[in-house]
Amino acid sequence: MRLIEPAELSAFLDGELDPDRAREIATALASDSELREEYGALAKADVVWKAAADSALFKPSTQLSTSKVFASSPLAFAAVLIALIALCVTAKLGTVVVWNFVLHAVALAIALPWIIRMARETQNQL
């Protein structure tokens, strides 16, 4: 019998092993008390992690909505977009470091309202 790695015990717990290897591990668990203790600790931790995932506030099903971000102010979005294009075109006037800083600040100014709105929508759903 091959040595049983912790990753294999985890895969056995999740039912992800091929049938032959699962039988080998089941046989080893029946005969080795140390391995049973390790498996028991892993199973308890698995229950705790699954409970924590189920009670988490952030659910992966949260959708990022781009349609609501600038729906109320398309002119503001167009103005920011034009400003970004102008900054990119005139970047040769100053040092690259300064213009990169300015471009990043403008990008943050664009993204921040979107992030705040998504956070508020998520908070309202809870």
C-alpha positions as CSV (number, residue, x, y, z in Angstrom):
1,M,0.0,0.0,0.0
2,R,1.3,3.5,-0.9
3,L,1.7,6.2,1.7
4,I,-1.5,8.2,2.2
5,E,-0.9,12.0,1.8
6,P,-3.1,14.6,3.6
7,A,-4.3,15.8,0.2
8,E,-5.5,12.3,-0.6
9,L,-7.4,12.1,2.7
10,S,-9.1,15.4,1.8
11,A,-9.9,14.0,-1.7
12,F,-11.3,10.9,0.0
13,L,-13.5,13.0,2.2
14,D,-14.8,14.9,-0.8
15,G,-15.4,11.7,-2.8
16,E,-12.9,12.8,-5.5
17,L,-10.7,9.7,-5.6
18,D,-10.8,6.9,-8.1
19,P,-12.6,3.8,-6.7
20,D,-9.5,1.7,-6.3
21,R,-7.6,4.3,-4.3
22,A,-10.7,5.0,-2.3
23,R,-10.9,1.3,-1.3
24,E,-7.2,1.4,-0.3
25,I,-7.7,4.4,1.9
26,A,-10.9,3.0,3.5
27,T,-9.0,-0.2,4.3
28,A,-6.2,1.8,5.8
29,L,-8.6,3.9,7.9
30,A,-10.2,0.7,9.3
31,S,-6.8,-0.7,10.4
32,D,-4.9,2.5,11.4
33,S,-6.1,4.4,14.5
34,E,-3.6,7.3,13.9
35,L,-4.9,7.7,10.3
36,R,-8.5,7.6,11.6
37,E,-7.7,10.4,14.1
38,E,-6.2,12.5,11.3
39,Y,-9.2,11.8,9.1
40,G,-11.6,12.7,11.9
41,A,-9.8,16.0,12.5
42,L,-10.0,16.7,8.8
43,A,-13.7,15.9,8.7
44,K,-14.4,18.2,11.6
45,A,-12.5,21.0,10.0
46,D,-14.4,20.4,6.7
47,V,-17.7,20.8,8.6
48,V,-16.5,24.1,10.1
49,W,-15.3,25.5,6.8
50,K,-18.6,24.6,5.1
51,A,-20.6,26.2,7.8
52,A,-18.5,29.3,7.6
53,A,-18.9,29.4,3.8
54,D,-22.7,29.1,4.2
55,S,-22.9,31.9,6.7
56,A,-20.6,34.3,4.8
57,L,-22.0,37.7,4.0
58,F,-20.4,37.8,0.5
59,K,-22.0,35.4,-1.8
60,P,-20.3,34.5,-5.1
61,S,-23.6,34.9,-6.9
62,T,-23.3,38.7,-6.6
63,Q,-23.4,40.1,-10.1
64,L,-21.4,43.2,-11.1
65,S,-23.8,45.4,-12.9
66,T,-22.3,47.8,-15.4
67,S,-25.7,49.0,-16.7
68,K,-26.6,50.9,-13.5
69,V,-23.2,52.6,-13.1
70,F,-23.5,55.4,-15.5
71,A,-27.2,55.0,-16.5
72,S,-28.1,58.2,-14.6
73,S,-25.3,60.3,-15.9
74,P,-24.1,59.3,-19.4
75,L,-22.8,62.8,-20.0
76,A,-20.6,62.6,-17.0
77,F,-19.2,59.3,-18.2
78,A,-18.6,60.8,-21.7
79,A,-16.8,63.8,-20.1
80,V,-14.5,61.6,-18.0
81,L,-13.8,59.4,-21.0
82,I,-12.9,62.4,-23.1
83,A,-10.7,63.7,-20.3
84,L,-8.9,60.4,-20.1
85,I,-8.3,60.4,-23.9
86,A,-7.0,64.0,-23.7
87,L,-4.6,63.0,-20.8
88,C,-3.3,60.1,-22.8
89,V,-2.7,62.2,-25.9
90,T,-0.9,65.0,-24.0
91,A,1.1,62.7,-21.8
92,K,4.3,63.6,-23.7
93,L,4.2,67.1,-22.2
94,G,5.3,66.0,-18.8
95,T,7.2,63.1,-17.2
96,V,5.7,59.7,-17.6
97,V,5.6,59.2,-13.8
98,V,3.4,62.3,-13.2
99,W,1.0,61.4,-16.0
100,N,0.7,57.8,-14.9
101,F,-0.2,59.1,-11.4
102,V,-2.8,61.4,-13.0
103,L,-4.3,58.6,-15.1
104,H,-4.5,56.3,-12.1
105,A,-6.2,59.0,-10.1
106,V,-8.8,59.5,-12.8
107,A,-9.4,55.8,-13.2
108,L,-9.9,55.6,-9.4
109,A,-12.4,58.5,-9.6
110,I,-14.3,56.5,-12.3
111,A,-14.2,53.2,-10.4
112,L,-14.9,54.4,-6.9
113,P,-18.6,55.4,-7.4
114,W,-19.2,52.1,-9.1
115,I,-17.7,50.2,-6.2
116,I,-19.6,52.2,-3.6
117,R,-22.9,51.6,-5.5
118,M,-22.3,47.9,-5.7
119,A,-21.5,47.8,-1.9
120,R,-24.7,49.6,-1.1
121,E,-26.8,47.3,-3.3
122,T,-25.2,44.3,-1.7
123,Q,-25.8,45.7,1.8
124,N,-29.5,46.4,0.9
125,Q,-29.9,42.8,-0.3
126,L,-28.8,41.5,3.1
